[in-house]
Amino acid sequence: MPGFAVSPEQRRAFDEDGYFVTAPAFSEAELAPVRSAIEEAWAARRTERPRAEEARWDRLRPELPRLHRVSDAAAEFCRSPVFAAIAAACIGPDADMMWNQAHVKAVDEAGLTRFPWHQDGAYAQMEHPETLSCWVALTRCDGRNGAMVMSPGSHTALLPHRWDEDLKYLACAAREPVHQLEMDVGQIVVFRATTAHASPPNRGDSPRFGYSLSFSLPEQRLLPSRMLFGDQVPVARGGRSTDDVMREYALGERGAARVRGEAIVDAIRRRLPRQGAAIDAALRVHRAAVGAGDAIGSRRALNALFAISEEDVNVNGDLVGARNDPDAIVREYATLGSDITREQRRLLLLRALELDPDHAAAKAELARLG
């Protein structure tokens, strides 16, 4: 992608260490609208969930998922050519964004904003191992305010994890040596799903802001169910950004642009069979904006197109379908607060039984739920 490239040294570090850190890829001005969207979502979260236990985490360590669905700034950030270039270099010429969320760490003397050692791959087993995450610093990050700590070489195997009840997170043992990152605004740490990482609490003077995005080959599926996972937002096709591909498709260009554009639209229609009218409407708006030379309008139309969903239910900040451990689901079920609806509870238990049809505790809880 013009203006950004992964170097051979970085690609080698990705293979050997499981991660690399870029030079600043975004300016503070470019990230300002994204940070504003995060601050708005954080403020809304603190008013939406009043229960004491959740309010504490929403104040100290909120995880704000899928901002691409509610913020044009976040949606366009997620489809930046920077991420398309990273994905193309580390995954392949075709890549989708599976998941995105903002991370905030408030100033915290009690240590509750730390994250234990963990591997993202422990949360969900994927069909395609070609998966990576990009964590973008939206504020200066160091050991004092909770920058990430990486375990070089830990990506070679998935480690045993346990539930950390104090921090409400899966945790594994650290593997020495470890590397404390220091990142300026706009730098990105790119790492594999099996690279172990952690972060200390924020004992700085102001909140620490970051944005995490996960990418994979198109049509990524969970194992063992082979259910399509995540948002499946296309970011690169043929090594080019999706926005460029879709613009050429809207202009009616023939050849590779048409084939790739049609493939993107066909994949969306297969994944969202009940949303044909919404898809057609977004494509009409996009085609008209491209034809009129309206760059902002065309980007907004793609934002709307890629935000269309047939929602997998979100409970406690994670998709029900992303959970892969029936025992962990039942333990989580026992801690649910009064704001979790009966239907959400039922779907959690059904997910546990999908993974293990004979799970006695899940059966018993489902029977009690009625």
TORPAVEX-901411 format. One line per 3 residues: number of its first residue (from 0); their letters; for each residue x, y, z of C-alpha. Coordinates in nm, 2 decimals. Layout:
NUM) A) X,Y,Z  ...
END
This chain:
0) MPG) 0.00,0.00,0.00  0.13,0.35,-0.08  0.29,0.52,0.21
3) FAV) 0.32,0.21,0.44  0.50,-0.12,0.40  0.61,-0.41,0.63
6) SPE) 0.98,-0.45,0.61  1.16,-0.79,0.56  1.30,-0.75,0.92
9) QRR) 0.95,-0.70,1.06  0.81,-0.99,0.87  1.10,-1.21,1.00
12) AFD) 1.03,-1.09,1.36  0.66,-1.18,1.31  0.77,-1.54,1.23
15) EDG) 1.04,-1.58,1.48  0.92,-1.37,1.78  0.55,-1.37,1.71
18) YFV) 0.52,-0.99,1.69  0.68,-0.66,1.57  0.63,-0.29,1.64
21) TAP) 0.59,-0.04,1.36  0.71,0.32,1.33  0.42,0.57,1.39
24) AFS) 0.17,0.48,1.11  -0.09,0.74,1.21  -0.06,1.10,1.32
27) EAE) -0.23,1.24,1.63  -0.46,1.44,1.40  -0.56,1.13,1.21
30) LAP) -0.64,0.95,1.54  -0.82,1.24,1.71  -1.17,1.15,1.56
33) VRS) -1.12,0.78,1.66  -1.03,0.88,2.02  -1.34,1.11,2.03
36) AIE) -1.55,0.81,1.92  -1.40,0.60,2.20  -1.46,0.87,2.46
39) EAW) -1.82,0.90,2.35  -1.87,0.52,2.37  -1.70,0.51,2.71
42) AAR) -1.93,0.78,2.85  -2.23,0.59,2.71  -2.12,0.26,2.86
45) RTE) -2.09,0.41,3.21  -2.45,0.52,3.20  -2.59,0.20,3.04
48) RPR) -2.47,-0.06,3.29  -2.54,0.06,3.64  -2.48,-0.27,3.83
51) AEE) -2.20,-0.21,4.08  -1.96,-0.49,3.96  -1.99,-0.40,3.59
54) ARW) -1.98,-0.03,3.67  -1.64,-0.07,3.83  -1.49,-0.24,3.51
57) DRL) -1.67,0.01,3.28  -1.50,0.29,3.48  -1.16,0.14,3.51
60) RPE) -1.10,-0.09,3.21  -1.38,-0.08,2.95  -1.36,-0.29,2.63
63) LPR) -1.57,-0.12,2.37  -1.63,-0.35,2.08  -1.74,-0.30,1.72
66) LHR) -1.72,0.08,1.70  -1.72,0.04,1.32  -2.09,-0.01,1.35
69) VSD) -2.16,0.32,1.53  -1.89,0.56,1.43  -1.78,0.66,1.07
72) AAA) -1.44,0.76,1.21  -1.39,0.42,1.36  -1.52,0.24,1.05
75) EFC) -1.28,0.43,0.82  -0.99,0.38,1.06  -1.06,0.00,1.06
78) RSP) -1.03,-0.01,0.68  -0.72,0.20,0.66  -0.47,0.11,0.39
81) VFA) -0.22,0.07,0.67  -0.40,-0.24,0.80  -0.46,-0.37,0.45
84) AIA) -0.08,-0.35,0.40  0.00,-0.53,0.72  -0.26,-0.80,0.65
87) AAC) -0.14,-0.85,0.30  0.22,-0.89,0.41  0.15,-1.12,0.71
90) IGP) -0.16,-1.31,0.60  -0.20,-1.29,0.23  -0.34,-1.07,-0.05
93) DAD) -0.70,-1.13,0.07  -0.79,-1.05,0.44  -1.09,-0.96,0.65
96) MMW) -1.12,-0.78,0.98  -1.28,-1.03,1.23  -1.31,-0.81,1.53
99) NQA) -1.23,-0.46,1.66  -1.25,-0.30,2.00  -1.12,0.00,2.19
102) HVK) -0.93,-0.04,2.52  -0.92,0.23,2.78  -0.72,0.21,3.11
105) AVD) -0.82,0.46,3.36  -0.57,0.58,3.62  -0.57,0.30,3.88
108) EAG) -0.37,0.27,4.20  -0.54,-0.06,4.30  -0.39,-0.25,4.01
111) LTR) -0.73,-0.36,3.86  -0.65,-0.23,3.51  -0.37,-0.48,3.46
114) FPW) -0.43,-0.77,3.21  -0.28,-1.11,3.30  -0.06,-1.31,3.06
117) HQD) -0.28,-1.46,2.80  -0.30,-1.56,2.43  -0.59,-1.44,2.23
120) GAY) -0.61,-1.78,2.06  -0.73,-1.93,2.39  -1.06,-1.75,2.36
123) AQM) -1.16,-1.90,2.02  -1.01,-2.17,1.81  -1.00,-2.08,1.44
126) EHP) -1.01,-2.28,1.12  -0.74,-2.06,0.96  -0.43,-2.02,1.17
129) ETL) -0.33,-1.72,0.96  -0.46,-1.47,1.21  -0.31,-1.15,1.35
132) SCW) -0.40,-0.86,1.58  -0.29,-0.49,1.55  -0.29,-0.29,1.87
135) VAL) -0.26,0.08,1.80  -0.15,0.33,2.06  -0.38,0.63,2.07
138) TRC) -0.18,0.78,2.36  0.18,0.75,2.46  0.22,0.41,2.63
141) DGR) 0.50,0.28,2.86  0.53,0.06,3.16  0.40,0.34,3.39
144) NGA) 0.06,0.38,3.22  0.00,0.01,3.12  0.18,-0.05,2.79
147) MVM) 0.18,-0.41,2.66  0.44,-0.66,2.76  0.52,-0.93,2.50
150) SPG) 0.67,-1.28,2.53  0.89,-1.34,2.23  0.87,-1.69,2.08
153) SHT) 0.56,-1.78,2.28  0.35,-1.81,1.96  0.47,-2.16,1.88
156) ALL) 0.21,-2.34,2.10  -0.12,-2.26,2.28  -0.05,-2.26,2.65
159) PHR) -0.29,-2.38,2.93  -0.52,-2.11,3.06  -0.72,-2.06,3.37
162) WDE) -0.99,-1.81,3.46  -0.86,-1.52,3.68  -1.15,-1.44,3.90
165) DLK) -1.00,-1.11,4.03  -0.93,-0.97,3.69  -1.22,-1.15,3.50
168) YLA) -0.99,-1.27,3.23  -0.83,-1.59,3.10  -0.47,-1.62,3.22
171) CAA) -0.16,-1.83,3.15  0.19,-1.84,3.28  0.46,-1.60,3.15
174) REP) 0.74,-1.74,2.94  1.08,-1.57,2.99  1.22,-1.35,2.86
177) VHQ) 0.96,-1.08,2.83  0.97,-0.74,2.66  0.80,-0.42,2.80
180) LEM) 0.69,-0.21,2.51  0.71,0.17,2.49  0.50,0.31,2.21
183) DVG) 0.44,0.66,2.08  0.10,0.77,1.94  0.03,0.60,1.61
186) QIV) 0.26,0.30,1.66  0.12,-0.05,1.61  0.22,-0.38,1.77
189) VFR) 0.14,-0.65,1.53  0.12,-1.00,1.68  -0.01,-1.35,1.63
192) ATT) -0.31,-1.50,1.80  -0.08,-1.73,2.00  0.17,-1.47,2.11
195) AHA) 0.14,-1.43,2.49  0.11,-1.08,2.61  0.00,-0.89,2.92
198) SPP) 0.00,-0.53,3.05  0.06,-0.37,3.39  -0.20,-0.13,3.55
201) NRG) -0.21,0.24,3.46  -0.03,0.43,3.73  0.02,0.73,3.51
204) DSP) -0.15,1.07,3.52  -0.43,1.01,3.26  -0.62,0.74,3.08
207) RFG) -0.44,0.52,2.83  -0.62,0.46,2.50  -0.56,0.19,2.25
210) YSL) -0.74,0.02,1.96  -0.73,-0.35,1.88  -0.82,-0.51,1.55
213) SFS) -0.80,-0.87,1.45  -0.75,-0.99,1.09  -0.77,-1.33,0.91
216) LPE) -0.82,-1.49,0.58  -1.17,-1.43,0.44  -1.46,-1.63,0.58
219) QRL) -1.29,-1.74,0.90  -1.47,-2.01,1.09  -1.47,-2.13,1.45
222) LPS) -1.37,-2.48,1.55  -1.52,-2.73,1.60  -1.86,-2.58,1.48
225) RML) -1.72,-2.43,1.16  -1.95,-2.14,1.22  -1.86,-1.81,1.05
228) FGD) -1.69,-1.59,1.31  -1.68,-1.22,1.36  -1.76,-0.92,1.14
231) QVP) -1.60,-1.04,0.82  -1.52,-0.69,0.70  -1.30,-0.71,0.39
234) VAR) -0.99,-0.49,0.42  -0.77,-0.62,0.14  -0.83,-0.80,-0.19
237) GGR) -0.55,-0.89,-0.43  -0.32,-0.69,-0.20  -0.52,-0.37,-0.25
240) STD) -0.74,-0.19,0.00  -1.11,-0.28,-0.02  -1.21,0.09,-0.07
243) DVM) -1.00,0.10,-0.39  -1.14,-0.23,-0.51  -1.50,-0.12,-0.44
246) REY) -1.46,0.21,-0.61  -1.34,0.05,-0.93  -1.62,-0.20,-0.90
249) ALG) -1.88,0.08,-0.87  -1.73,0.25,-1.18  -1.80,-0.06,-1.37
252) ERG) -1.44,-0.14,-1.45  -1.38,-0.49,-1.59  -1.12,-0.75,-1.52
255) AAR) -0.98,-0.81,-1.17  -1.16,-0.52,-1.01  -1.50,-0.65,-1.12
258) VRG) -1.42,-1.00,-1.01  -1.30,-0.89,-0.67  -1.59,-0.65,-0.62
261) EAI) -1.85,-0.91,-0.71  -1.68,-1.16,-0.48  -1.70,-0.92,-0.19
264) VDA) -2.07,-0.85,-0.25  -2.15,-1.22,-0.30  -1.98,-1.31,0.03
267) IRR) -2.18,-1.04,0.21  -2.51,-1.18,0.06  -2.42,-1.53,0.16
270) RLP) -2.34,-1.43,0.52  -2.65,-1.20,0.55  -2.93,-1.38,0.36
273) RQG) -3.21,-1.18,0.52  -3.05,-0.84,0.46  -3.07,-0.82,0.08
276) AAI) -3.27,-0.49,0.07  -3.02,-0.32,0.31  -2.73,-0.44,0.10
279) DAA) -2.88,-0.32,-0.22  -2.95,0.02,-0.07  -2.60,0.06,0.05
282) LRV) -2.45,-0.04,-0.28  -2.68,0.21,-0.47  -2.57,0.49,-0.24
285) HRA) -2.20,0.39,-0.29  -2.23,0.37,-0.66  -2.40,0.71,-0.68
288) AVG) -2.13,0.87,-0.46  -1.85,0.72,-0.66  -2.01,0.84,-0.98
291) AGD) -2.04,1.19,-0.84  -1.68,1.20,-0.72  -1.80,1.22,-0.36
294) AIG) -1.51,1.05,-0.17  -1.67,1.12,0.17  -2.01,0.99,0.06
297) SRR) -1.85,0.68,-0.09  -1.67,0.60,0.23  -1.98,0.65,0.44
300) ALN) -2.17,0.42,0.21  -1.91,0.14,0.26  -1.93,0.21,0.64
303) ALF) -2.30,0.14,0.62  -2.26,-0.17,0.40  -2.00,-0.33,0.63
306) AIS) -2.20,-0.25,0.94  -2.50,-0.46,0.83  -2.54,-0.77,1.05
309) EED) -2.75,-1.06,1.15  -2.64,-1.02,1.51  -2.48,-1.29,1.71
312) VNV) -2.58,-1.20,2.07  -2.32,-1.02,2.28  -2.30,-1.11,2.65
315) NGD) -2.05,-0.96,2.89  -1.86,-0.80,2.60  -1.81,-1.12,2.40
318) LVG) -2.01,-1.30,2.13  -2.19,-1.61,2.24  -2.06,-1.79,1.93
321) ARN) -1.70,-1.71,2.01  -1.70,-1.91,2.34  -1.55,-2.26,2.30
324) DPD) -1.52,-2.40,2.65  -1.84,-2.53,2.80  -1.71,-2.55,3.15
327) AIV) -1.60,-2.18,3.13  -1.95,-2.09,3.00  -2.12,-2.25,3.29
330) REY) -1.88,-2.08,3.54  -1.95,-1.75,3.37  -2.33,-1.82,3.38
333) ATL) -2.31,-1.85,3.76  -2.17,-1.50,3.79  -2.41,-1.32,3.55
336) GSD) -2.58,-1.00,3.69  -2.94,-0.89,3.69  -2.89,-0.69,3.37
339) ITR) -2.84,-1.01,3.16  -3.17,-1.11,3.01  -3.33,-1.45,3.03
342) EQR) -3.28,-1.50,2.65  -2.91,-1.42,2.68  -2.87,-1.67,2.96
345) RLL) -3.05,-1.93,2.75  -2.82,-1.87,2.45  -2.51,-1.91,2.67
348) LLR) -2.63,-2.25,2.80  -2.73,-2.36,2.45  -2.38,-2.27,2.33
351) ALE) -2.23,-2.49,2.61  -2.46,-2.77,2.50  -2.36,-2.72,2.13
354) LDP) -2.00,-2.78,2.23  -2.08,-3.07,2.47  -2.43,-3.21,2.43
357) DHA) -2.39,-3.42,2.75  -2.27,-3.14,2.97  -2.46,-3.21,3.29
360) AAK) -2.43,-2.87,3.46  -2.54,-2.69,3.15  -2.84,-2.92,3.12
363) AEL) -2.93,-2.86,3.48  -2.91,-2.49,3.46  -3.12,-2.49,3.14
366) ARL) -3.39,-2.69,3.31  -3.39,-2.45,3.60  -3.42,-2.16,3.37
369) G) -3.73,-2.32,3.21
END
